[in-house]
């Protein structure tokens, strides 16, 4: 396996598998039939080097070499996870 030393992009998001987040189909006399009712929303943010106007994204403390134009991103896990 090759060692990854930079990231093409990253996504920061919340994940919720509850009925409130995914929604449920409800009968609605007011809205004229069936509707999808969602109680709250999840948020996700996509980040790329071009969005941040930097050359590349490298993991902070993950073995990435930081040079001019790089942006170090702290990750709570190893960028090269072990296969299982």
Backbone as CSV, one residue per row, in Angstrom:
resi,resn,N_x,N_y,N_z,CA_x,CA_y,CA_z,C_x,C_y,C_z
1,UNK,0.845,-1.191,0.000,0.000,0.000,0.000,0.877,1.237,0.000
2,UNK,0.473,2.210,-0.795,1.272,3.438,-0.857,0.885,4.372,0.286
3,UNK,1.844,5.164,0.725,1.605,6.139,1.785,1.010,7.404,1.190
4,UNK,-0.120,7.828,1.710,-0.747,9.061,1.266,-0.193,10.202,2.109
5,UNK,0.319,11.224,1.465,0.925,12.344,2.171,0.180,13.664,1.935
6,UNK,-0.860,13.617,1.132,-1.673,14.812,0.925,-3.116,14.390,0.667
7,UNK,-4.027,15.341,0.820,-5.453,15.062,0.649,-5.976,15.876,-0.525
8,UNK,-6.790,15.276,-1.367,-7.386,15.997,-2.489,-8.499,16.920,-2.001
9,UNK,-9.187,16.514,-0.955,-10.257,17.295,-0.349,-10.591,16.661,1.000
10,UNK,-11.420,17.336,1.792,-11.983,16.690,2.967,-13.376,17.245,3.221
11,UNK,-14.174,16.460,3.925,-15.551,16.817,4.228,-15.738,16.731,5.733
12,UNK,-16.275,17.786,6.306,-16.601,17.814,7.727,-18.129,17.804,7.791
13,UNK,-18.670,16.807,8.479,-20.120,16.691,8.504,-20.589,16.020,9.786
14,UNK,-21.843,16.217,10.096,-22.453,15.498,11.204,-23.252,14.342,10.612
15,UNK,-23.373,13.279,11.351,-24.124,12.114,10.884,-25.131,11.725,11.947
16,UNK,-26.351,11.617,11.535,-27.398,11.260,12.464,-28.329,10.286,11.761
17,UNK,-28.479,9.106,12.302,-29.313,8.086,11.676,-30.702,8.001,12.290
18,UNK,-31.137,9.066,12.940,-32.443,9.045,13.592,-33.568,9.345,12.605
19,UNK,-34.771,9.009,12.994,-35.947,9.318,12.184,-36.116,10.836,12.047
20,UNK,-35.735,11.581,13.075,-35.856,13.041,13.023,-34.979,13.636,11.931
21,UNK,-33.803,13.050,11.705,-32.889,13.572,10.691,-33.246,13.084,9.286
22,UNK,-33.625,11.828,9.144,-33.940,11.263,7.825,-35.369,11.572,7.400
23,UNK,-36.227,11.816,8.363,-37.603,12.159,8.055,-38.520,10.946,8.027
24,UNK,-39.801,11.216,7.973,-40.797,10.147,7.853,-41.966,10.657,7.021
25,UNK,-42.607,9.734,6.320,-43.774,10.068,5.514,-44.972,10.180,6.449
26,UNK,-45.689,11.295,6.356,-46.863,11.510,7.201,-48.069,11.861,6.336
27,UNK,-49.247,11.495,6.819,-50.501,11.891,6.199,-50.820,13.305,6.656
28,UNK,-51.115,14.200,5.737,-51.401,15.575,6.114,-52.668,16.059,5.428
29,UNK,-53.696,16.320,6.211,-54.929,16.890,5.663,-54.708,18.342,5.250
30,UNK,-53.859,19.033,5.963,-53.584,20.448,5.682,-52.847,20.599,4.353
31,UNK,-51.870,19.722,4.073,-51.050,19.835,2.868,-51.535,18.945,1.726
32,UNK,-52.681,18.324,1.870,-53.282,17.570,0.781,-52.660,16.220,0.504
33,UNK,-52.472,15.415,1.491,-51.978,14.055,1.260,-50.689,13.757,2.001
34,UNK,-49.878,12.913,1.389,-48.623,12.502,2.028,-47.558,13.587,1.892
35,UNK,-46.696,13.662,2.899,-45.557,14.592,2.844,-44.405,14.008,3.642
36,UNK,-43.212,14.437,3.311,-42.018,14.044,4.051,-41.788,15.084,5.138
37,UNK,-41.794,14.650,6.386,-41.609,15.565,7.517,-40.239,15.313,8.140
38,UNK,-39.383,16.348,8.130,-38.039,16.267,8.701,-37.976,17.242,9.868
39,UNK,-37.571,16.737,11.040,-37.561,17.579,12.239,-36.309,18.434,12.371
40,UNK,-35.185,17.956,11.876,-33.985,18.792,11.898,-33.059,18.387,10.763
41,UNK,-32.105,19.218,10.472,-31.238,19.056,9.311,-29.801,18.828,9.739
42,UNK,-29.066,18.138,8.902,-27.640,17.909,9.124,-26.848,18.892,8.252
43,UNK,-25.602,19.125,8.632,-24.768,20.072,7.900,-23.475,19.400,7.481
44,UNK,-23.045,19.641,6.268,-21.766,19.143,5.782,-21.031,20.253,5.057
45,UNK,-19.708,20.265,5.181,-18.891,21.276,4.527,-17.808,20.574,3.720
46,UNK,-17.729,20.882,2.423,-16.715,20.338,1.534,-15.591,21.356,1.425
47,UNK,-14.335,20.902,1.604,-13.182,21.803,1.549,-12.170,21.243,0.561
48,UNK,-11.702,22.091,-0.349,-10.696,21.699,-1.330,-9.591,22.751,-1.359
49,UNK,-8.411,22.405,-1.893,-7.335,23.389,-1.980,-7.750,24.648,-2.753
50,UNK,-8.490,24.484,-3.844,-8.886,25.661,-4.630,-9.835,26.563,-3.840
51,UNK,-10.689,25.961,-3.014,-11.601,26.743,-2.189,-10.824,27.594,-1.177
52,UNK,-9.760,27.025,-0.608,-8.960,27.734,0.395,-7.789,28.497,-0.208
53,UNK,-7.673,28.447,-1.541,-6.609,29.142,-2.264,-5.210,28.747,-1.763
54,UNK,-5.018,27.440,-1.638,-3.712,26.922,-1.267,-3.297,25.877,-2.304
55,UNK,-2.033,25.476,-2.276,-1.520,24.535,-3.265,-2.035,23.124,-3.015
56,UNK,-1.972,22.677,-1.753,-2.446,21.337,-1.407,-2.753,21.258,0.077
57,UNK,-3.507,20.220,0.466,-3.846,19.959,1.863,-2.989,18.802,2.346
58,UNK,-2.327,18.983,3.474,-1.509,17.914,4.056,-1.985,17.646,5.471
59,UNK,-1.918,16.382,5.927,-2.347,16.081,7.294,-1.352,16.635,8.307
60,UNK,-1.847,17.306,9.320,-1.011,17.815,10.399,-0.550,16.647,11.255
61,UNK,0.727,16.443,11.361,1.264,15.361,12.173,1.061,13.988,11.563
62,UNK,0.646,13.918,10.298,0.385,12.639,9.662,1.455,12.227,8.679
63,UNK,2.643,12.780,8.801,3.726,12.404,7.910,3.806,13.247,6.657
64,UNK,2.906,14.205,6.512,2.944,15.062,5.329,4.054,16.087,5.427
65,UNK,4.720,16.336,4.326,5.755,17.368,4.270,5.074,18.690,3.942
66,UNK,5.218,19.681,4.818,4.592,20.981,4.606,5.596,21.911,3.954
67,UNK,5.186,22.532,2.863,6.040,23.497,2.186,5.210,24.725,1.822
68,UNK,5.808,25.671,1.145,5.144,26.915,0.767,3.843,26.622,0.008
69,UNK,2.744,27.202,0.439,1.461,27.024,-0.229,0.645,25.849,0.283
70,UNK,1.183,25.071,1.233,0.447,23.945,1.803,-0.366,24.408,3.005
71,UNK,-1.483,23.753,3.241,-2.285,24.012,4.428,-2.387,22.719,5.216
72,UNK,-1.931,22.734,6.477,-1.959,21.540,7.329,-3.331,21.412,7.981
73,UNK,-3.937,20.224,7.837,-5.259,19.935,8.387,-5.112,18.916,9.513
74,UNK,-5.494,19.259,10.768,-5.426,18.268,11.851,-6.500,17.202,11.674
75,UNK,-6.123,15.947,11.765,-7.049,14.830,11.641,-7.055,14.012,12.927
76,UNK,-8.216,13.527,13.366,-8.281,12.723,14.587,-7.975,11.242,14.346
77,UNK,-7.421,10.907,13.192,-7.122,9.519,12.834,-5.930,9.505,11.884
78,UNK,-5.361,8.340,11.675,-4.258,8.182,10.749,-4.776,8.272,9.326
79,UNK,-4.058,8.996,8.476,-4.473,9.141,7.087,-4.326,7.834,6.304
80,UNK,-3.462,6.955,6.748,-3.281,5.645,6.118,-3.813,4.577,7.049
81,UNK,-5.150,4.428,7.121,-5.711,3.453,8.056,-5.317,2.019,7.690
82,UNK,-5.225,1.195,8.696,-4.860,-0.198,8.494,-6.075,-0.970,7.983
83,UNK,-5.867,-1.773,6.939,-6.956,-2.581,6.386,-7.334,-3.691,7.358
84,UNK,-8.596,-4.034,7.387,-9.065,-5.167,8.196,-10.053,-5.981,7.423
